[in-house]
Amino acid sequence: MATLPTEWTKRYYSIGEVAEIFQVNTSTLRFWEKEFPELHPKKNERGVRKYTPENMEAVRRIYHLVKERGFTLKGARQKYKDNPTDVVQTEDVVRRLLKIKGDMESLKKQLDSFK
């Protein structure tokens, strides 16, 4: 699973940067654009995609549904369309639980070192 930033600091991200952040291929991002109407990065006159922080949040939600929760594209599209705020809330809970899991594993290693 990709470790994603909690805040987007740049005004625009290139498709290569987005692919690197989410650890997916650029072709995957272009495909998601066709499948999810909510994802529509700006394009300059040459057709170069520029992802805004809002686009990055859309990619984050799609990534969460497809890659982390294992939804099919059809299921992810329906879930995103029906209740996009639920996607965000669920993603936040999953991320918090994964952080707690990591903290607990770290604590266990520390305790094991005292044995």
Backbone as JSON Lines, residues from 0, in Angstrom:
{"i":0,"aa":"M","n":[0.84,-1.18,0.0],"ca":[0.0,0.0,0.0],"c":[0.88,1.24,0.0]}
{"i":1,"aa":"A","n":[0.51,2.2,-0.78],"ca":[1.27,3.45,-0.88],"c":[1.07,4.26,0.4]}
{"i":2,"aa":"T","n":[2.14,4.92,0.85],"ca":[2.04,5.85,1.96],"c":[1.77,7.22,1.36]}
{"i":3,"aa":"L","n":[0.55,7.67,1.54],"ca":[0.11,8.89,0.87],"c":[0.24,10.1,1.78]}
{"i":4,"aa":"P","n":[0.56,11.24,1.2],"ca":[0.63,12.46,2.02],"c":[-0.75,12.83,2.55]}
{"i":5,"aa":"T","n":[-0.76,13.51,3.68],"ca":[-2.04,13.93,4.25],"c":[-2.5,15.26,3.68]}
{"i":6,"aa":"E","n":[-1.59,15.96,3.0],"ca":[-1.91,17.27,2.45],"c":[-1.17,17.44,1.13]}
{"i":7,"aa":"W","n":[-1.83,18.04,0.17],"ca":[-1.21,18.29,-1.13],"c":[-0.62,19.69,-1.11]}
{"i":8,"aa":"T","n":[0.69,19.79,-1.32],"ca":[1.39,21.05,-1.16],"c":[1.56,21.83,-2.45]}
{"i":9,"aa":"K","n":[1.48,21.15,-3.57],"ca":[1.7,21.83,-4.84],"c":[0.37,22.23,-5.48]}
{"i":10,"aa":"R","n":[0.44,23.2,-6.35],"ca":[-0.76,23.65,-7.07],"c":[-1.14,22.66,-8.16]}
{"i":11,"aa":"Y","n":[-0.13,22.11,-8.85],"ca":[-0.36,21.14,-9.91],"c":[0.66,20.01,-9.81]}
{"i":12,"aa":"Y","n":[0.22,18.81,-10.16],"ca":[1.08,17.64,-10.21],"c":[1.02,17.06,-11.62]}
{"i":13,"aa":"S","n":[2.16,16.6,-12.11],"ca":[2.17,15.94,-13.42],"c":[1.65,14.52,-13.26]}
{"i":14,"aa":"I","n":[1.28,13.9,-14.37],"ca":[0.78,12.54,-14.32],"c":[1.86,11.59,-13.81]}
{"i":15,"aa":"G","n":[3.11,11.87,-14.12],"ca":[4.22,11.06,-13.61],"c":[4.35,11.14,-12.1]}
{"i":16,"aa":"E","n":[4.19,12.35,-11.56],"ca":[4.25,12.53,-10.11],"c":[3.1,11.8,-9.43]}
{"i":17,"aa":"V","n":[1.91,11.91,-10.0],"ca":[0.74,11.25,-9.43],"c":[0.94,9.73,-9.45]}
{"i":18,"aa":"A","n":[1.43,9.22,-10.57],"ca":[1.67,7.78,-10.69],"c":[2.68,7.32,-9.64]}
{"i":19,"aa":"E","n":[3.72,8.12,-9.42],"ca":[4.73,7.75,-8.43],"c":[4.17,7.79,-7.01]}
{"i":20,"aa":"I","n":[3.4,8.82,-6.7],"ca":[2.81,8.95,-5.36],"c":[1.91,7.76,-5.05]}
{"i":21,"aa":"F","n":[1.07,7.38,-6.01],"ca":[0.1,6.31,-5.77],"c":[0.61,4.93,-6.19]}
{"i":22,"aa":"Q","n":[1.83,4.89,-6.71],"ca":[2.46,3.63,-7.13],"c":[1.58,2.87,-8.12]}
{"i":23,"aa":"V","n":[1.13,3.6,-9.14],"ca":[0.37,3.01,-10.25],"c":[1.0,3.49,-11.55]}
{"i":24,"aa":"N","n":[0.65,2.85,-12.65],"ca":[1.13,3.27,-13.96],"c":[0.37,4.51,-14.43]}
{"i":25,"aa":"T","n":[1.01,5.28,-15.29],"ca":[0.32,6.44,-15.87],"c":[-0.87,5.98,-16.7]}
{"i":26,"aa":"S","n":[-0.76,4.82,-17.32],"ca":[-1.88,4.3,-18.11],"c":[-3.08,4.0,-17.22]}
{"i":27,"aa":"T","n":[-2.82,3.59,-15.98],"ca":[-3.91,3.35,-15.03],"c":[-4.65,4.65,-14.74]}
{"i":28,"aa":"L","n":[-3.9,5.72,-14.56],"ca":[-4.53,7.02,-14.29],"c":[-5.36,7.49,-15.48]}
{"i":29,"aa":"R","n":[-4.82,7.32,-16.68],"ca":[-5.57,7.72,-17.88],"c":[-6.85,6.88,-18.02]}
{"i":30,"aa":"F","n":[-6.76,5.6,-17.67],"ca":[-7.93,4.73,-17.73],"c":[-8.96,5.17,-16.7]}
{"i":31,"aa":"W","n":[-8.52,5.48,-15.5],"ca":[-9.44,5.93,-14.46],"c":[-10.16,7.2,-14.87]}
{"i":32,"aa":"E","n":[-9.49,8.07,-15.62],"ca":[-10.14,9.29,-16.12],"c":[-11.36,8.95,-16.96]}
{"i":33,"aa":"K","n":[-11.24,7.91,-17.77],"ca":[-12.36,7.5,-18.62],"c":[-13.48,6.85,-17.82]}
{"i":34,"aa":"E","n":[-13.11,6.15,-16.76],"ca":[-14.08,5.39,-15.97],"c":[-14.79,6.21,-14.89]}
{"i":35,"aa":"F","n":[-14.14,7.25,-14.41],"ca":[-14.69,8.06,-13.31],"c":[-14.83,9.51,-13.77]}
{"i":36,"aa":"P","n":[-16.05,9.95,-14.02],"ca":[-16.25,11.33,-14.47],"c":[-15.79,12.37,-13.45]}
{"i":37,"aa":"E","n":[-15.67,11.97,-12.18],"ca":[-15.22,12.9,-11.14],"c":[-13.74,13.26,-11.3]}
{"i":38,"aa":"L","n":[-13.01,12.43,-12.02],"ca":[-11.58,12.67,-12.21],"c":[-11.36,13.28,-13.58]}
{"i":39,"aa":"H","n":[-11.07,14.56,-13.6],"ca":[-10.83,15.25,-14.87],"c":[-9.75,16.31,-14.66]}
{"i":40,"aa":"P","n":[-8.47,15.87,-14.75],"ca":[-7.39,16.85,-14.58],"c":[-7.38,17.86,-15.71]}
{"i":41,"aa":"K","n":[-6.84,19.02,-15.41],"ca":[-6.71,20.06,-16.44],"c":[-5.68,19.61,-17.46]}
{"i":42,"aa":"K","n":[-5.88,20.04,-18.7],"ca":[-4.91,19.76,-19.75],"c":[-4.52,21.08,-20.4]}
{"i":43,"aa":"N","n":[-3.23,21.22,-20.69],"ca":[-2.81,22.44,-21.38],"c":[-3.04,22.27,-22.88]}
{"i":44,"aa":"E","n":[-2.61,23.24,-23.67],"ca":[-2.87,23.2,-25.11],"c":[-2.21,22.01,-25.8]}
{"i":45,"aa":"R","n":[-1.17,21.45,-25.19],"ca":[-0.51,20.27,-25.75],"c":[-1.11,18.97,-25.23]}
{"i":46,"aa":"G","n":[-2.09,19.06,-24.34],"ca":[-2.74,17.88,-23.79],"c":[-2.04,17.29,-22.58]}
{"i":47,"aa":"V","n":[-1.08,18.04,-22.01],"ca":[-0.36,17.57,-20.83],"c":[-1.27,17.74,-19.61]}
{"i":48,"aa":"R","n":[-1.45,16.67,-18.87],"ca":[-2.33,16.68,-17.71],"c":[-1.68,17.37,-16.53]}
{"i":49,"aa":"K","n":[-2.48,18.17,-15.83],"ca":[-2.06,18.83,-14.6],"c":[-3.11,18.53,-13.54]}
{"i":50,"aa":"Y","n":[-2.71,17.77,-12.53],"ca":[-3.62,17.37,-11.47],"c":[-3.61,18.4,-10.35]}
{"i":51,"aa":"T","n":[-4.78,18.92,-10.0],"ca":[-4.93,19.86,-8.91],"c":[-5.07,19.08,-7.6]}
{"i":52,"aa":"P","n":[-4.99,19.75,-6.45],"ca":[-5.23,19.04,-5.19],"c":[-6.6,18.34,-5.15]}
{"i":53,"aa":"E","n":[-7.61,18.95,-5.78],"ca":[-8.93,18.32,-5.84],"c":[-8.88,17.03,-6.66]}
{"i":54,"aa":"N","n":[-8.13,17.06,-7.77],"ca":[-7.94,15.85,-8.57],"c":[-7.21,14.78,-7.76]}
{"i":55,"aa":"M","n":[-6.25,15.21,-6.98],"ca":[-5.47,14.27,-6.17],"c":[-6.37,13.58,-5.15]}
{"i":56,"aa":"E","n":[-7.31,14.32,-4.59],"ca":[-8.26,13.7,-3.65],"c":[-9.15,12.7,-4.37]}
{"i":57,"aa":"A","n":[-9.57,13.01,-5.59],"ca":[-10.37,12.06,-6.38],"c":[-9.55,10.8,-6.65]}
{"i":58,"aa":"V","n":[-8.29,10.95,-7.02],"ca":[-7.43,9.79,-7.25],"c":[-7.27,9.0,-5.96]}
{"i":59,"aa":"R","n":[-7.11,9.7,-4.84],"ca":[-6.97,9.02,-3.55],"c":[-8.2,8.16,-3.26]}
{"i":60,"aa":"R","n":[-9.38,8.7,-3.5],"ca":[-10.61,7.94,-3.23],"c":[-10.72,6.74,-4.16]}
{"i":61,"aa":"I","n":[-10.42,6.95,-5.43],"ca":[-10.48,5.85,-6.4],"c":[-9.45,4.79,-6.03]}
{"i":62,"aa":"Y","n":[-8.25,5.22,-5.71],"ca":[-7.18,4.3,-5.31],"c":[-7.63,3.48,-4.1]}
{"i":63,"aa":"H","n":[-8.21,4.15,-3.12],"ca":[-8.67,3.47,-1.91],"c":[-9.69,2.39,-2.24]}
{"i":64,"aa":"L","n":[-10.66,2.73,-3.06],"ca":[-11.71,1.76,-3.41],"c":[-11.16,0.59,-4.22]}
{"i":65,"aa":"V","n":[-10.36,0.9,-5.23],"ca":[-9.91,-0.14,-6.17],"c":[-8.74,-0.94,-5.62]}
{"i":66,"aa":"K","n":[-7.73,-0.26,-5.12],"ca":[-6.49,-0.94,-4.73],"c":[-6.5,-1.43,-3.28]}
{"i":67,"aa":"E","n":[-7.08,-0.65,-2.38],"ca":[-7.04,-1.02,-0.97],"c":[-8.24,-1.86,-0.56]}
{"i":68,"aa":"R","n":[-9.42,-1.5,-1.06],"ca":[-10.62,-2.25,-0.66],"c":[-11.0,-3.34,-1.65]}
{"i":69,"aa":"G","n":[-10.39,-3.33,-2.84],"ca":[-10.6,-4.41,-3.79],"c":[-11.88,-4.35,-4.59]}
{"i":70,"aa":"F","n":[-12.47,-3.17,-4.71],"ca":[-13.68,-3.02,-5.52],"c":[-13.34,-3.22,-6.99]}
{"i":71,"aa":"T","n":[-14.3,-3.73,-7.75],"ca":[-14.16,-3.71,-9.2],"c":[-14.35,-2.27,-9.64]}
{"i":72,"aa":"L","n":[-13.98,-1.95,-10.87],"ca":[-14.17,-0.57,-11.33],"c":[-15.64,-0.2,-11.32]}
{"i":73,"aa":"K","n":[-16.49,-1.13,-11.74],"ca":[-17.93,-0.86,-11.75],"c":[-18.42,-0.61,-10.32]}
{"i":74,"aa":"G","n":[-18.0,-1.44,-9.38],"ca":[-18.41,-1.28,-7.99],"c":[-17.87,0.0,-7.38]}
{"i":75,"aa":"A","n":[-16.62,0.32,-7.69],"ca":[-16.0,1.54,-7.18],"c":[-16.72,2.77,-7.74]}
{"i":76,"aa":"R","n":[-17.03,2.73,-9.03],"ca":[-17.73,3.85,-9.66],"c":[-19.09,4.06,-8.99]}
{"i":77,"aa":"Q","n":[-19.81,2.97,-8.72],"ca":[-21.13,3.07,-8.09],"c":[-21.0,3.59,-6.65]}
{"i":78,"aa":"K","n":[-20.04,3.06,-5.9],"ca":[-19.84,3.5,-4.52],"c":[-19.47,4.98,-4.47]}
{"i":79,"aa":"Y","n":[-18.58,5.39,-5.35],"ca":[-18.14,6.79,-5.42],"c":[-19.33,7.69,-5.76]}
{"i":80,"aa":"K","n":[-20.14,7.24,-6.72],"ca":[-21.29,8.03,-7.16],"c":[-22.37,8.11,-6.08]}
{"i":81,"aa":"D","n":[-22.65,6.99,-5.42],"ca":[-23.73,6.94,-4.43],"c":[-23.43,7.76,-3.18]}
{"i":82,"aa":"N","n":[-22.2,7.66,-2.69],"ca":[-21.9,8.32,-1.43],"c":[-20.41,8.63,-1.32]}
{"i":83,"aa":"P","n":[-19.93,9.67,-1.98],"ca":[-18.49,9.97,-1.95],"c":[-17.97,10.31,-0.56]}
{"i":84,"aa":"T","n":[-18.82,10.87,0.32],"ca":[-18.34,11.19,1.66],"c":[-18.09,9.93,2.47]}
{"i":85,"aa":"D","n":[-18.86,8.87,2.23],"ca":[-18.65,7.6,2.91],"c":[-17.28,7.02,2.55]}
{"i":86,"aa":"V","n":[-16.88,7.21,1.29],"ca":[-15.57,6.73,0.84],"c":[-14.47,7.4,1.66]}
{"i":87,"aa":"V","n":[-14.59,8.7,1.87],"ca":[-13.58,9.45,2.61],"c":[-13.56,9.01,4.07]}
{"i":88,"aa":"Q","n":[-14.73,8.87,4.68],"ca":[-14.79,8.46,6.07],"c":[-14.21,7.07,6.26]}
{"i":89,"aa":"T","n":[-14.54,6.14,5.39],"ca":[-14.01,4.78,5.48],"c":[-12.51,4.79,5.28]}
{"i":90,"aa":"E","n":[-12.04,5.56,4.32],"ca":[-10.6,5.65,4.07],"c":[-9.88,6.19,5.29]}
{"i":91,"aa":"D","n":[-10.44,7.21,5.94],"ca":[-9.82,7.77,7.13],"c":[-9.73,6.73,8.25]}
{"i":92,"aa":"V","n":[-10.8,5.97,8.44],"ca":[-10.8,4.93,9.47],"c":[-9.75,3.88,9.18]}
{"i":93,"aa":"V","n":[-9.68,3.43,7.93],"ca":[-8.69,2.43,7.54],"c":[-7.29,2.96,7.79]}
{"i":94,"aa":"R","n":[-7.01,4.18,7.4],"ca":[-5.67,4.76,7.6],"c":[-5.32,4.87,9.09]}
{"i":95,"aa":"R","n":[-6.28,5.29,9.89],"ca":[-6.02,5.38,11.33],"c":[-5.74,4.0,11.92]}
{"i":96,"aa":"L","n":[-6.52,3.01,11.5],"ca":[-6.3,1.65,12.01],"c":[-4.95,1.11,11.56]}
{"i":97,"aa":"L","n":[-4.55,1.39,10.33],"ca":[-3.24,0.93,9.86],"c":[-2.11,1.61,10.64]}
{"i":98,"aa":"K","n":[-2.3,2.88,10.99],"ca":[-1.29,3.57,11.79],"c":[-1.21,2.94,13.17]}
{"i":99,"aa":"I","n":[-2.35,2.64,13.77],"ca":[-2.37,1.99,15.09],"c":[-1.69,0.63,15.0]}
{"i":100,"aa":"K","n":[-1.98,-0.1,13.94],"ca":[-1.35,-1.41,13.74],"c":[0.17,-1.27,13.69]}
{"i":101,"aa":"G","n":[0.65,-0.3,12.93],"ca":[2.08,-0.07,12.84],"c":[2.68,0.31,14.18]}
{"i":102,"aa":"D","n":[1.98,1.16,14.94],"ca":[2.46,1.55,16.27],"c":[2.51,0.34,17.2]}
{"i":103,"aa":"M","n":[1.5,-0.51,17.13],"ca":[1.47,-1.71,17.98],"c":[2.59,-2.67,17.61]}
{"i":104,"aa":"E","n":[2.86,-2.84,16.32],"ca":[3.95,-3.71,15.88],"c":[5.29,-3.17,16.36]}
{"i":105,"aa":"S","n":[5.46,-1.86,16.29],"ca":[6.68,-1.23,16.76],"c":[6.84,-1.43,18.26]}
{"i":106,"aa":"L","n":[5.76,-1.26,19.01],"ca":[5.8,-1.46,20.45],"c":[6.13,-2.91,20.78]}
{"i":107,"aa":"K","n":[5.58,-3.85,20.04],"ca":[5.86,-5.27,20.26],"c":[7.34,-5.55,20.05]}
{"i":108,"aa":"K","n":[7.93,-4.98,18.99],"ca":[9.36,-5.17,18.74],"c":[10.19,-4.62,19.89]}
{"i":109,"aa":"Q","n":[9.79,-3.46,20.41],"ca":[10.52,-2.88,21.53],"c":[10.43,-3.78,22.76]}
{"i":110,"aa":"L","n":[9.23,-4.31,23.01],"ca":[9.04,-5.18,24.16],"c":[9.82,-6.49,23.98]}
{"i":111,"aa":"D","n":[9.85,-7.01,22.77],"ca":[10.58,-8.24,22.5],"c":[12.08,-8.05,22.7]}
{"i":112,"aa":"S","n":[12.56,-6.84,22.48],"ca":[14.0,-6.59,22.66],"c":[14.42,-6.63,24.13]}
{"i":113,"aa":"F","n":[13.46,-6.51,25.05],"ca":[13.77,-6.56,26.5],"c":[13.85,-8.0,27.01]}
{"i":114,"aa":"K","n":[13.42,-8.95,26.22],"ca":[13.43,-10.35,26.66],"c":[14.79,-10.93,26.69]}
